[in-house]
Amino acid sequence: NNSNMDMEVLHVAVGSSNPAKVKAVELSFAQVFPKAETISLRSFSTESGVSDQPMDDDETKTGAMNRARNAAQQYKDSSEGGNFPDFSVGLEGGVCEVFSPSSDANCKEEVKSLHCCAWMAVFQPSTGAWGLARTSSFPLPPQICNSILQGTELGYACDAFFKKSGSKKELGAVGLLTRGVVDRIKYYEHALLMALIPFINQGAFFSPTVTDDHDHQGQGQQSVDENDKDAAVVSKRKGIDNVCVVLSQQGASGNGDEKNNHDGDGKKKQKTGG
């Protein structure tokens, strides 16, 4: 059953106010749901429920799933009709330990380094179905690894290393380290498309209970209110002329940042100096 793909308005909650993450969700959903005349995106400041800097794969995946759940609930709590979205999305970045040969020719032992990756979690509240996928991983320079191991979050470690400010809202680590060859939006977009595979092939992935036509019990089917004060942008997708995207943001701080001074990613600001 691909009924979600045919609806006029597709309502999506994003568990982040980070511009790169929201844009990646917009682009991926526009490609997978081309028959949706309008894709209504609402971004929310959400808690990950994990540490400020996830340090392994499982913790990172859990953070993404928690963000997706929390975004769905915040959407419901803030919607006029108390409806859930058609989908909610959580994106969570983290690092994991990798042992690799030392660059020192005299050292025969493998050394510990950190690789960066992110998990994508797509949740369908009406059925309880999930789509999960992981980005490719990439190595971090030793200086950044050491900063993270000493308690600094990746974004701030990158800022210090590259002598920049707010890189996590712009190029991010992947953009900085590839010198722009891989931008952060495309990095997330590819993994989001992979996470949407179960919803493209629902009959192959989900039981009949999940894939039956639920009609969503009215969830996510309300039309977009043209007077919605939260609507910030309405844009035509380039190359997908029949899809327009309505973006809106909601957060506790009222400025689009994450809760508790989380810097656009739900991560608390660095507690230590530097």
N, C-alpha and C positions, 0 to 999 in steps of 0.2 A: 504494500500500500504506500503510495507516494502522495497522499492527499495534501501534505504540507507544501509540496512543490507547486501546487496549482492554485493556491489561495491568492486573493487579490492583495491582501495586506499581511505581511509576515512580521510578527512582533518579536524582537530579540532584545534580551537584557544582557549587558556586558558588565562583568564584575571588575571593571577598571575604568579610571578616567584618563589613563595614559593615552595620549593622542595616537601613538603608533599602534597600540593594541586595538583601539577602537577602529582605526582605519583598516587594519588587517581583517577584523571581523566583517566590516562592511564589504570589503573586496571579495572575501571568500564566500559569503552568503549570496552575494549578487551573482556569482558564477554558478553556484550549485542550485539556486532557486530562480532561474531566469524568467519563469512564468509569474512570479510575484510582481505585481504592478508597483507596489510600494514595499520597501523594507524599512520598518520603523525601528531604529536603534535607540535604546536608552542606556546610558552608562551610569553606573552606581559605584560609589566608594564602598568597597567591601573588605571584610577581614578575611585573611587566609586561614587563620586558625593554626598556623605553623610558625616556626621561628622567622625572625626578620630576614635571615639569610639561610634558606634551605640548603642543607649540605649533602643530600643524597637524593637519588631518584624517587624513592617512595615518598619522602617528605614533600618534594616538589609536586608530585602528582596529587597528593592529598590536598595541598594548598590550592591547586587549580580546581579540583572538585568542590572544595569548600566555597571558593569564590563563585562558582557557577550556582551552587545551591543558594547562597546568600543573595546573589543578584536576582534569582527567581523570586525569592521571598520579598525582597525590597520592592521589586516591581509590583507584586500583588498588593503589598501594603500601601503603596503609593498610587495605585490606579483607581480611577473613579468607581469602576465596577467591581473592584476586588478580584480582577482576573490575573491569572498567571500568563507569562509570555509564551509564545510558541516554543521558543528555545531560550536558554540562558547559557552564557559562555564564561568560563574562567581560564585565565592564562597565568601561569606562574613560572618564573625563572629560578634556576638554582644551579648548584655546582655539584660535581661528584669527583671522588678521588680516582686517579688513574696512575698506575705505576708504569714508567717508561724508561728506556735506556738514558743514562746520564750523557750530557753534552761534553763532559770531561772524559777524554779518552783514557785517562788513567784510572777512572772509576768504573769498576766492573759490575757494581750493584745497580739495580734499578732504583730510580728516585721517584718520590711521590709528587705528583702535580695535580692540578685541578682543571677539569674541563667544564665548560658552561653549556647548559641546555635549558629548554623550557618545555613544560607540558601544557597541552590544550585539552580542555574538558568541555564538551558540548552536552547539555542536559535538556531533555524534552519533558517538561513537567506533566503533561497530560498522560504520558505513558510510563514515566520513570526510566526511560531508556537513556543510555549514555553512549557517546562517541569519544574516544580518547586517542591521543596521538602525541608523540614526542618529536621535537625538532631534532635536527642533526646536532651533534656536539662539536665543540671546538676548544682547543687548548688555550689556557691563559698564561701570560708571561710570568716568570718566577716572582717578580716584584709584586704583581697583583695577587698571585696565589698567597704570598706571605702576608699581605695586608688582610686578606680574607680570613686566613687561619688565625690571625691576631684579633679578629672580631669586627673588621670593617666590612660593610656590605659592598657587593660588586660595583654598584653604581658609583659610590664614593671612592672606591679603590681606583676605578677607571678615571674618574675626575682628577685624582691626584697624579696618577701615572701620566695622563695625557695633558695635564695642566689645563683642564677645561672645567666648565660648570654646567650641571644639569644634563649631562650626556645621556642619561637613561630616558629622557623625554625626547631625545633627538636620534642620533645615530645608534646609540647603545654600544655595548661592548663589541658586538659582531660587526657593526658598521665601522667602528674605529679601528679594529684589528685587521679588517680586510681593506681598509682605506676606501670605503665606500663601494667596493665591488658587490658586497651583499648588504643591502640596507635592511633595517630592522623590520620594516613592514613586510617585505617579501619573505623574510626569515620566518615570521609568524604565519603569514598567509599560507605558505606551503603546508605547514603542519596542521593548520585549521582545515584545509581541504582534506587532508588525510583523516582528521577526526570526524569529518562529515560523511565519510564513506558508509558507515552503517545506515545513515538516513537516506543515502542515495540508493542503497540496496537493502531496504527494510525486510523484504521477504527472506533474504538470505541470512540475515543477522538476528532477527527478533522472532519470538514465538508468536503464534496467531493471536494471543491475548494482547500483545503489544501492537501488532500490525493491523488489527481490526480498525475499521474507520470509526474513530471515537467521537467525531465532531467536536472534540475538545470541551464539551459541556460549556460552550460559550467562551472558553479561555482563548485569549489572544485574537478573537475574531472581531473585536470592536474596530470601527473605522478610525483613521487618524483624525483627530480634532484639529482643524486648520487654525483654530484660535489657541491651541495649546501653548501656554506661556513658556513651556520648557523647550519647545521646538527651536533649535538653534540654526540648523542648516537643512536646506532641501536641495539636493543636487542630483543631476543625471549621471549615471555611471558611464564613463567613457567606454564606448564599444558595446555597451549593453543598453541600448536606447530606451527599452521599454521598462527599465527599472529606475525608480527614483528612491532616494534614501533620505529618510527623515532622522536627524540626529538630535538627541537631547541628553542633557547631563543632570544627574541629581547626586548630591553628596551632603554629608553632614556639615562640611565646612562652608558650603555654598559657593566655593570658588573652583570647583572641579578637581581639587586635590583629594587624595585618599584620606580616610579618617586618621585621627591622632597624628596629624602632621606627616602622614605617610607621603612620601614624595612621588605622587603620581603612579605608584605601583603597590601601594599597600604596605610598603616597608617603612618602618620608623627610621627617622634620621639617626645618623651615626652617633653613638653615645660617647665614644672616645674622641680625643682631640685629633686634629689633622684631617 
